Amino acid sequence: MAHHASAKKRIRQIERRTAVNRNRVGAIRTSIKKVEAAIASGDQAAAREALKVAQPVIHGGVTKGVLHRNTAARRLSRLSARIKAMQS
């Protein structure tokens, strides 16, 4: 357990940041699941709209440091590829 005041403060700050970061990661996962559900339903228009909503959420996670930029790019690329493949 921390004994110094500064170390105790860091523990409090880390708890707050962890809660915020978990919320952000959860929002990213939810938005991805919504796109995947729209893809599974077979409705390409709904899938495109869901991806349009999910894209800024995912990029926001990159900006805030909870997601690596290459991971975000890979996920968006794979989702858009799956939506594009629905045409044929």
DRENGUPA-32489 format. One record per residue (C-alpha): x, y, z; residue in one letter. Coordinates in nm, 4 decimals. Example, Ala and Ser with C-alpha at 12.3 -4.5 7.8 and 13.67 -1.06 7.14 Angstrom:
BEGIN
+----------+----------+----------+----+
|        u |        v |        w | aa |
+----------+----------+----------+----+
|   1.2300 |  -0.4500 |   0.7800 |  a |
|   1.3670 |  -0.1060 |   0.7140 |  s |
+----------+----------+----------+----+
END
This chain:
BEGIN
+----------+----------+----------+----+
|        u |        v |        w | aa |
+----------+----------+----------+----+
|   0.0000 |   0.0000 |   0.0000 |  m |
|   0.1189 |   0.3510 |  -0.0785 |  a |
|   0.2478 |   0.5604 |   0.2099 |  h |
|   0.3290 |   0.8903 |   0.0385 |  h |
|   0.0554 |   1.1401 |  -0.0412 |  a |
|   0.1643 |   1.1615 |  -0.4049 |  s |
|   0.1459 |   0.7835 |  -0.4442 |  a |
|  -0.2018 |   0.7772 |  -0.2894 |  k |
|  -0.3114 |   1.0487 |  -0.5301 |  k |
|  -0.1750 |   0.8507 |  -0.8254 |  r |
|  -0.3799 |   0.5493 |  -0.7139 |  i |
|  -0.6958 |   0.7630 |  -0.7085 |  r |
|  -0.6172 |   0.9081 |  -1.0513 |  q |
|  -0.5470 |   0.5655 |  -1.1989 |  i |
|  -0.8828 |   0.4358 |  -1.0747 |  e |
|  -1.0648 |   0.7249 |  -1.2431 |  r |
|  -0.8728 |   0.6900 |  -1.5698 |  r |
|  -0.9281 |   0.3136 |  -1.5729 |  t |
|  -1.3043 |   0.3644 |  -1.5441 |  a |
|  -1.3032 |   0.6165 |  -1.8294 |  v |
|  -1.0883 |   0.3947 |  -2.0499 |  n |
|  -1.3084 |   0.0909 |  -1.9851 |  r |
|  -1.6124 |   0.2941 |  -2.0891 |  n |
|  -1.4368 |   0.3958 |  -2.4092 |  r |
|  -1.3351 |   0.0387 |  -2.4924 |  v |
|  -1.6897 |  -0.0762 |  -2.4191 |  g |
|  -1.8331 |   0.1861 |  -2.6550 |  a |
|  -1.5937 |   0.0721 |  -2.9264 |  i |
|  -1.6918 |  -0.2920 |  -2.8809 |  r |
|  -2.0615 |  -0.2051 |  -2.8827 |  t |
|  -2.0320 |  -0.0065 |  -3.2041 |  s |
|  -1.8425 |  -0.2915 |  -3.3720 |  i |
|  -2.1056 |  -0.5412 |  -3.2578 |  k |
|  -2.3801 |  -0.3223 |  -3.4046 |  k |
|  -2.2040 |  -0.3237 |  -3.7419 |  v |
|  -2.1560 |  -0.7005 |  -3.7243 |  e |
|  -2.5224 |  -0.7492 |  -3.6353 |  a |
|  -2.6260 |  -0.5399 |  -3.9345 |  a |
|  -2.3954 |  -0.7463 |  -4.1566 |  i |
|  -2.5415 |  -1.0684 |  -4.0165 |  a |
|  -2.8949 |  -0.9458 |  -4.0876 |  s |
|  -2.8016 |  -0.9044 |  -4.4533 |  g |
|  -2.9084 |  -0.5408 |  -4.4779 |  d |
|  -2.6267 |  -0.3607 |  -4.6526 |  q |
|  -2.7750 |  -0.0132 |  -4.6082 |  a |
|  -2.8098 |  -0.0638 |  -4.2325 |  a |
|  -2.4572 |  -0.2027 |  -4.2156 |  a |
|  -2.3199 |   0.1054 |  -4.3933 |  r |
|  -2.5052 |   0.3366 |  -4.1550 |  e |
|  -2.3788 |   0.1402 |  -3.8542 |  a |
|  -2.0224 |   0.1622 |  -3.9879 |  l |
|  -2.0657 |   0.5358 |  -4.0422 |  k |
|  -2.1588 |   0.5696 |  -3.6741 |  v |
|  -1.8858 |   0.3295 |  -3.5541 |  a |
|  -1.5992 |   0.4886 |  -3.7448 |  q |
|  -1.5665 |   0.8079 |  -3.5357 |  p |
|  -1.6068 |   0.6068 |  -3.2157 |  v |
|  -1.3180 |   0.3804 |  -3.3151 |  i |
|  -1.0997 |   0.6719 |  -3.4250 |  h |
|  -1.1807 |   0.8468 |  -3.0992 |  g |
|  -1.0419 |   0.5476 |  -2.9147 |  g |
|  -0.7194 |   0.5899 |  -3.1090 |  v |
|  -0.7043 |   0.9594 |  -3.0217 |  t |
|  -0.7568 |   0.8874 |  -2.6528 |  k |
|  -0.4988 |   0.6093 |  -2.6481 |  g |
|  -0.7167 |   0.3070 |  -2.5695 |  v |
|  -0.6705 |   0.1527 |  -2.9153 |  l |
|  -0.3662 |   0.1318 |  -3.1402 |  h |
|  -0.4111 |   0.3081 |  -3.4727 |  r |
|  -0.3199 |  -0.0001 |  -3.6758 |  n |
|  -0.5734 |  -0.2068 |  -3.4801 |  t |
|  -0.8432 |   0.0506 |  -3.5537 |  a |
|  -0.7487 |   0.0621 |  -3.9205 |  a |
|  -0.7544 |  -0.3182 |  -3.9436 |  r |
|  -1.0967 |  -0.3456 |  -3.7805 |  r |
|  -1.2490 |  -0.0734 |  -3.9973 |  l |
|  -1.0939 |  -0.2245 |  -4.3085 |  s |
|  -1.2284 |  -0.5713 |  -4.2333 |  r |
|  -1.5765 |  -0.4405 |  -4.1525 |  l |
|  -1.5925 |  -0.2322 |  -4.4705 |  s |
|  -1.4664 |  -0.5264 |  -4.6748 |  a |
|  -1.7412 |  -0.7468 |  -4.5328 |  r |
|  -2.0020 |  -0.4820 |  -4.6137 |  i |
|  -1.8672 |  -0.4450 |  -4.9666 |  k |
|  -1.8749 |  -0.8235 |  -5.0153 |  a |
|  -2.2479 |  -0.8237 |  -4.9399 |  m |
|  -2.3164 |  -0.6826 |  -5.2900 |  q |
|  -2.2210 |  -0.9997 |  -5.4702 |  s |
+----------+----------+----------+----+
END
